[in-house]
Each structure stands twice: as structure tokens, then as C-alpha cells.
Amino acid sequence: MPSASIIKQIPCSKENLINMVLDIEKYPEFVPWCLGGKIHSKVDKGDKVEITADLTIGKSFFKETYKSFVIYEKSTESIHVTNIDGPLKHLENKWYFKQKGENSQVEFNVNFELKNKVLNMLMIKSFDIGLKKIAEAFEKRANKLFKKI
């Protein structure tokens, strides 16, 4: 099962960055291969926010929608995502946010496995490249939305 971690320093507040990551319906505007995002439910429980959402991803002949469960833990300023349904046999990603002066440090950890063994093998081969492109897309989006001029 592929797994990876990326740490980035981004020139914005961690609150802005957290809100951007939780704005799942905007992902098609900037995340590579993301064709659609839909939030089905969002419940603020005081110490945490729970979101059930769909993402439709695709490239060439591949187009799939998967449902995920997202928990934003306010006390630890972290986001934990797991899959509920769709082409993924397993998905777990975690986001950790820290304020570092005027910048935010974001750490993103992901591991996944597709149900389809052939597609899973293809994804493993391009996993690092894809993850870097996605991380760069989030960084570019944050710079566009929040960078002070």
C-alpha cells in the first residue's frame, strides 16, 4: 500500500489553510484530477467538525467517485480523512497544521489502496508524482487566496 508524507511552509495563517482544506467543493477548481466535490453533511460538534463528502477523480479512462469521512479536530488542529465507499479499498490521510510566525507549516500524510488490483499497480507507479502535483496545487491555491502583496 503506497504511503507518503509531505511538509510545506505556506505564507498564510493556519486558520485560512484549514478552512481551504475543508472547502472540499472547491477542489475541482485547483486539485489535479479532481472532477467534482460534494459535501453531504457537515456537523460542528464543538471540539470537532465531521464532514461526509464525495470526490470524483479521473484521468483518461478512469473516473470514479468515492465517499469519505472527514474529521477536523480543533484541539490538535488536524484533519483526518478515511474512505467510506467507492473504488478505494483503504484511504487514510492526515493533515497537521502549525503556525510558524507569518507562515503555516502543513504536514500531509497519505496511504491508500484501490480495490482494482490493476489500477492499484498503475497508481503505485505514479503515486509520488501525483502527490507532489496535488501538494503543489494546494500551495498555489493558498498563495493565490492568502498571500500578502
N, C-alpha and C positions, 0 to 999 in steps of 0.2 A: 504494500500500500504506500503510495508516494506521500511524503510529508516534507514540509519546508517551513522556514521562518525568515521573515524579513523585518529589519528595523530601519525606520526612516525618521529624519528630523524634518518637520514641516513648519514653515513660518506662519502659524496661526494659533489661536487658543485651543486647548484640548476640548472645550465645550463645543466650539464650532466644528471641530473634527468629528467628535462623537455624533453630533446631530447630522452631519453629512453622511456618515456611515449608516446611520439608522434610517436615512431617507431613501429606502430601497426602491421606491417607484421612480426615482430619478436615475437609477443605474443605467438604463438603456441610453441615456444621453452621453455617457462617458466611459462605461466599462466595456472593454473589448468583448465581443461575442455575446453580450447581453442584449437580447431582443425584447424583453419585457420584464416588468417588475410589478407585482400587485400585493398590497398589504390586505390580508383578510381580517385580521384583528390586531388591535394594539391596546394593551391593558396596563395602566400605570398602577402598580401596587404599592407605591410609596418608596420602598427601598430598591425596587427593580421595575423594569418595563419588560413585558412579554409581548412578542410580536409573532404572528403566524403569517408567512408570506410565500409567494411563488416567485421564482425567477425562471425565465425562459432563456436558455442559452442555445447558441447554434453557430455552426461554421460548415460550409459546403453542404454535404448531405445530412449532417447531424443537426437536429433541432429537438430539444427536449425541455420539458418544464418539470421543475422539482419544487416541492414544498419544504420549507424549513421552519424551524422554531428558533427564535432569536431571544436571548435574554440579555438585557443591559443591566448590569449590577452597578448601581450608583455608588455604593460604598467603595468598591475596588476600581471603579471607572474602567470596567472591562465589558466586552461583548462576547457572548458565547453562542455559536450557531451549530445546530445539528439538523440533519435531514429527517423529514417525516415520511415523504413519499417521492416517487419519481425514479429516474434512471440510476440514482446513486444507491449503492449497497451500504455505503458508510460515508458520512461527511462530518467533520468536526473542524471548526475554525474558531480561533480566539483572537480577539483584539485587546491590546493593553495600551492605555494612554497615560502619559505623564507630561506635566508642564515643565519645560526647561527654559526658564527665562521667558523670552517672547516667542519661543518655538514650542512645538509639541513633539514629543517622541511617541511614535506609534510602533508597536510590535505586532506583527500579524503572523499567526501560526496556522497552518492548514494541513489536514490529511484527509484523503478520500479514497474511495474505491467505487468504480462503476459496476453495475450488475452485469452488463455485457462485457464478457472477457476480451473480445477482440477490440472493442472501443477502449477498454481499460488499458490494454497494451499500447494503443496509439497515444492515449493521454499521458501515460507514463513517459513516453519518449519526448513529448513536447511540454512536459509539466513545468520545468524550470523557466523556459522561455515565456510560457503563458503567465506564470505567476509574476515574473518581472514586469510584463506588459500591464497586468492588472494593477500592481503596486504603483507603477508609474502613472497610470490613469487616475488613481485616487490622489496622488501627489499633485498632478497637473490640475485636477479639479479643485483641490484645496487652494492652490496658488491662485487660480482664476477667481475663486469666490472670496478669498480672505486676505490675500497679500496686500500689505500696505504700500501705497505708492508715494 
